[in-house]
Amino acid sequence: MAVQQPTYEEWLASMARSTSAAAAVFHDAEFRVLLLHATYEDSWQLPGGTVEHGQDPWQAAVREVLEETGHQLPVCPQLLGVDWYRPTGLDPYAQFLFRGPRVDRAQFSVTLSHEHDAWDLRTPEDWEPLIGPQQAARLTLACDALRTGHPLYLQDGRPVGS
């Protein structure tokens, strides 16, 4: 007896759904990281956002960083890593983390979009009271990738295998 193969539409409907996001990690010589405070929720976040239809993650990072900070990223992307993130109650998404520019705090400024009302450069340890231990640990891993050049593969902000 032959087994009925699913149609393309049935197969496609059975596939897992996920989205992608992209962010850039701006930092200074002491590896203080730039985060922006969102106006739509009380959270601090890396400059970046959702990958829109027809974009690749790097294009999304370039677009979002320009919109949110007024800064243009360099032409050539440098991937720091990917975090396969599975937030409770939401579909999973892949967040691509790219190396942002190294900045001089004394000469650095941000032109905030309507989505953000504050920015700062802090170490992951100094960010922890505002973002929590899990996100601070994720920032620490991003700083390690900046220092070493070794890319990250994370699941829910943790190195795979830990």
Order of alpha helices (4+ residues) and beta strands (2+ residues): alpha-beta-beta-beta-beta-alpha-beta-beta-beta-alpha-alpha-beta-beta
